[in-house]
Amino acid sequence: MDHDHSYKLLFSHPEMVADLLRGFVHEPWVQEVDFSSLERVPDSYVADDLREREDDIIWRVRWGQEWLYVYLLLEFQSTVNRFMAVRIMAYVGLLYQDLIRRGEWVGDRRLPPVLPVVLYNGMSPWNAPLDLLDLIVPVPDGLERYLPRVRYFLIDEGRIAEQELAGLRNLVAALVRIENSRTPGEVEQVLSALVEWLTAPAQESLRRAFTVWMKRVFLPGRMPETPFAHLNDLQEVRSMLAERVVEWTEQWKRQGLEQGRQEGIQLGRQEGIQLGRQEGIQLGRQEGVQLGRQEGRQEGRQEGESTLLLRIMERRFGPLPDAILQRVRAADAETLLVWGDRVVTAATVDEVFGR
């Protein structure tokens, strides 16, 4: 089961969609939504062009006397889709065509509103325009009113600070906190809350969906050599983490540092080749490329480790001041290693630096 499918299983439950809107869409109209009316739009409801999109889910909910459609797009690619707004425009258009085709919107009855939500958990920050107009070149006065208008709501999981989520009794916030966690202890803490929240018999299916996601996607990604097939309940997952928290904390830390080194080596190769080409004009192509590769690898390793450390710190402590960013980027490899050890257990930014 891949990442998208496991997420689709989770967001096939109305509780998840309700908590997504309540906890992340901070708009006054959300207070007017009747969450008890949430119903998923079945695959047979939509045309083949939408039905084949296995990473999308469509829900509808009563908003006053009208239906509000929630188009949830799960985006877990390694690169940001710059033209996501164009993609959203196409999907919303297909949805409207399906509603018209079914004959429920006839005469002068207006179409229902659609809220497109993009849920993204990629490594790189999402930097694509949220509004379609930002993808279109500037136009003369009078032409802009004829341009299509589409905007989507973005949830970029990796850029949400822990402080914003820790106090929420919210299922989607719990999911994001697990994904952003840096130690098994943090995961175990969130799982304890989920076990407490999902005790009702009616929540058994959602509890099972979280268990499936943990043992098939999240845990194998953190500990690929450990078997998890025997885990059948969230309580079992929580207990296992509690028993092995010290051992796995060290393992996760080693994996994080190794990932930083690998990313740095790759970056170093790319920059080193470029540097080698430039110096090779004067020193000879062969010698220049070799020199560039060596220097690039060293700089790349260090840059990769500093980037990883900053990302961990931002997820744990929120946005960092420029002084901290500059200090980390200027540190040598040995210092970065010391700070990388401290960030796992540090309660504040100052503790990372030993202050």
N, C-alpha and C positions, 0 to 999 in steps of 0.2 A: 504493500500500500504506500503510495508516494505522498508527498507533503500536501499537495492540493486535495487529494481524495480524503485524507484524514481530516483536513479542515472542513471539507464539505460535509463530512459526517457530523462534525461538531455543530456547524451552523445550519444543520437540518433540524435543529431543535429550537422552538420559539423562545425559550429562555435566553439563548445566546443572542438572538437578534434583538430582543427587548433590552438586554443589558448593553449591547453595542450602542443602541440609540440613546439609552438613558445616560450611559457613562462617558460617551465620547462625542456625541452631537449636542453641543451646548447651545441650543437655540430654543426660544420661548415656545415655539409650536410643538416641541416634543411633549410638553406638559398636556397638550390637548389630544394626544394619541391614546386610543383605547387598546392597550397591549393585549387584553383578553381576546381581541378579535384577530390576532395574528394568524395568518394561514399561509402556508407555502403554496406557490403556484406550481402545480404538477407539470412534469415534462410534457404530458400530452396537451397541455394548455398552450404551448408555444410552438412555433414553426421549427423545422429541422435546423435552420441556421443558428438558432439559439439553443435548441435541445442538445446539439452536439458539443456545446461548450461545457465540458465537465468541470471546469473550475469556477463556474458562475452559479449563483442561486438567486431566485426571485421570490420575494415574499410580498404580501400586501397586508395592510392594517387600516382600520377605520380611523379617520381623522375628521372629527365632526360627522357630517352626513356623507362624506366622500371616502373613497379608497385612496390610500397612498401606497404606491408601489416602491419597494426597496430592492434595487438591483445591486447585489453584492458580488463583487469581482475579486477573486482571490489571486493575488499577484506575487508569486514566489520565484521569480526568475533572477538570474545572477546579474542582469543588467536592467537599468531603468528604461522603460518604454517612453521615449520622448513624445510620441504621438498618441498617448493614452486617451487624450481628449477626443481625438478623431475616432478612436475605437469605441469609446463610450457613446459618441453621437450615433454611430452605426447601430449599436446594440439597442439603444433607446428607440431609435426609429423602427427597428424590427419588432420590438415589443409593442409599440403603438399600432403597427400594421396588423399584428396578431389580434389585438383587442378590437380593432375595426372589423377585421374579417369575421370575428365571432358574432358580430351583429349587436353587441350590447350598447355601443355608442352610435346611436342613430339620431337623425334630426338635428336639432341645435344643441344637443347635449355635449358638453366639453369633455375632453380627455382627462384622465386622472394625472396628478403629478407623479413624477418618478424621481426618487433620490438615488443617484448612482454612488456607491461606496466602494472605494478601492482599498483593500486590506493588503499591506505590503510588509514583508519582513526580510528583505534583502540586506546584504552587508553594506552597500553604498547608500548614502542618503538619497531620498527621492528628490530629484531636481527638475522633473518634467513640469511644464505648465499645467495648472489645474483648470484653466479656462481656455476654450478653443480659440478665442479671439487673440490670445497671446501667441498663437502659432501662425497667425495670418499677418502678412505684411501690412504696414500702415496704408490706409486708403483715404481718398479725398473726402471732404465734408459732403455728407448726403449719401454716401455709399455704405457707411458702416451699418445703418439700420437694416440693410438687406443681408448682412452676414449672419450665419448660423450662430446661435448662442447656446452653448453647453458648458456646464461646469460640474466637476465631480468632487465628492468629499473624500479626502485622503486620511488614512490611518497608517502612519509610518512607524511601525512597532519599535524599531531600533532607536528612534529619536525621542521616545517618551521616557522621561525621568522616573526613577523608582519612587521618588517622593510623591508624584502625582497619582500613583496607583495604590500605594501601600495601605492607605486608609479606606479603600473602597470595598464594599461587599458586592463584588461585581464579577461575574464569571469570565467575561472577556478580559477584564483587567488581570485576573488570575492567570489566564492563558498567556498574556503578554509578559507578565512577570516571570513566568517559567521560562519562556523563550529568551528573555533578557538576562536570566540568572547566570552567575559566574561560579557558584559553588553548589555542591549537593545540599548543603545546609539551607541555602535560600530556597531551593526547590522543595525540600522537605517541609519548610515553613508554609509555603503556599499550598502544598498538598494537604496539610493538616486542616487548613481552612476549607478546602474543597470537600474533604471527607465530612466535615461538620455541616456544610451547606447542602450537600446532596444526599440527604438521608431519607427523604420521602419515597415511598414505593413508586410514585409517578415519575420520579427522577432517575429511576434505574437505568433507562436507556441512555440518558446523558452521562451518567456516571460511567457507564460502560464505554461510551465514546471517548471520554477523557482517558480511560485506561488503555484503550486501543491506541490512541495517539501517543501516549507516553511510552508504551512498550514497543511500538513498531516504528516510530519516527523520532521522538525526542531522545530517549535513552540510547538507542543504537547510534545516534549521531554523536553523542558525547562519549560513549563507551562501546565502541564497535566490536570488541572481543568478548563482551559479557553477554551470556544468554538471558533473555527476558520472556521467553515464550510461556514459562510457567506462571507468570503473573496474571491474575484474573480479576483483580479488584484494586481500586485506588488505595485502600488501606494496606494491601500487600506491597504496593509500590512504595508507599510512605515508610513502612516498616523497614524495607530493604535499604532505603536510602539512609535512614537513621542508624542502622547497624554498621554501614560501611562508609559513613560520611568522611572520616579522616583519610582512609585509603583513596577514595574517589576524588577528594579535594586535590590531593597531590597529582592524581592522574589528569584531571581537568586542567590544572595549572600547566603541566608539562605539554599537554596538547595545545593550549593557547600560545605558549611560547614557541613551540615548533611551527604552528601556523604562521606566526609573525615572521619567523626566520625564513620559511618557504616563500612567503609573499615578498619579503625583502630581497631574497636571492633572485626571484623572477624580475622584480623591478630593477635590481642591479644589472642583470643581464641586458635588459632593454636599454637602460641609460648608458651602460658601459659600452655597448656596441656603438651607440650614437657618439659618445665621447671619443671612442677609438677612431671612428671615421674622421672626426674633425681634426684630431691630432695627427692622424695618419697622413694628412695632406703635407705636413711639415716633416714628420719623423719617418715616414714610410708606412704604407697601409698595414702591413703585417704587424709591425711593432706597435703601431698605434692602436689597433683593435685589441691586441693582447693587453696592453696597458689599460685601455678603457674597460675591459672586462674585469680585470682585477680590482681596479678602484671602484667600479660600479657595483660589484658584488658586496664589497665592504660597506659602502654607503647605503646600498639597498637593504642589507640586513638590518642596519641600525635604523633606517627610516621605517622599515616594516614593523620593528619592535616598538618604536615610539608611537606609530599610528595605532597599533593594537592596544597599547597601554592607555592612550587617550580615549579610545573608544570604550574600553572597560570603565574608565573613570567617569565618562559622561553618562553611561548607563546607570552607574551606581549613585553618582552625586549630582547629576544634572549638568546643565551648561557650565563650562569652565571659563574663568577669566583669561584674557590674553596673556597675562603674566605666567600663568600655569602652562598654557599651550607652548609658549616660547621656551620655558624652562625644560619641559619634557623633550621638545624637539632638539634642544641644544645638548642634551645629556649624552654621555658616552655609553657604549654597550654594557659595560659592567654596572654602571649606575642604573640603567634601565632594568637590568636583571634583578637588582635589589628592590627597586620600586615595584616590579612585577610580582615579587613574592609578597610584598606588604599589601598590595591592593586587594588580595583575596580576602583578608580578614579586617582590613581597615574600616573604621566606622566613619571617618571624615577624610577630607582631602589632606589635611595636615598630617594625619597619621601615615599616609603613603610616603611622605617625604621625611618621616621620622621626627616630626616636630611635636 
